[in-house]
Amino acid sequence: MLCYGCEEFEENTFDLVALLGYPLAHFSIWDLDKILQEVRRVLKPKGYIVIQESDFLWTLIKGFY
């Protein structure tokens, strides 16, 4: 299970779901599919998802400073 306690949230509960802290690199593609399914389940029909990610390739090109 990727989200402990998520089953306690009803469908169409949230206006916004935020995945912060560069989360996607820590999950497999199959886990990501499950995560997005759960996000879709708990989001209201006109809700938003915000995913904070880093452009690591740009960081490598530009440098870490």
N, C-alpha and C positions, 0 to 999 in steps of 0.2 A: 504494500500500500504506500502510495506516495504522499498522501495527505491524511495524517491522523486526525480524526475528528471531523473530516469534511462531510461525512454522511449526516451530520447534525444540521447542516445548512439545507434549507429548502430550495427547490428550483426557483429561478427568477428572483433571487434575493438581493443581489448587489448591482449598483449602478456602475461600479468600477472595480476591477481586479487588477492589482499591480504586482508584477514579478520583478523584484528589484535585486540589485547586487550581482548582475551578470549570471543569472541562474541557468541558462540553457546549456552551457558547456558542461554542466555537472550531471546531465541526464542523457540517456540513450534516446535514439529516435522513437523507440517504442514507448518509453516513459513520457516523452514530450507529447506524443499522441494522446496518452491517457490524461496528462495534465490539461491539455487544451480541451478535451472532452468535458472534464470537470469544470473548467472555467466557463465553458459554454452553458453547462447545466445550471450554474449558480448565477450567471449574469442575467439581468433583465433584458428584454428584447432590444432595447435601444442602448444597452450598456456598452462600456468601453473596457478594453484590456490594454494595459501599458506594460511593455516589456523593455527593461533597461538592458542593453547589451553594449559591448565594446567592439569597436572596429580594430581588432588586434592586428590585422595586416597593416592598417594605416599607422598604428603605433610602432610597429617594427620599421616601417619605412621612415617615419618622421623621427623616431627615437623616443625614449621613455621620458623625455623632459619637455 
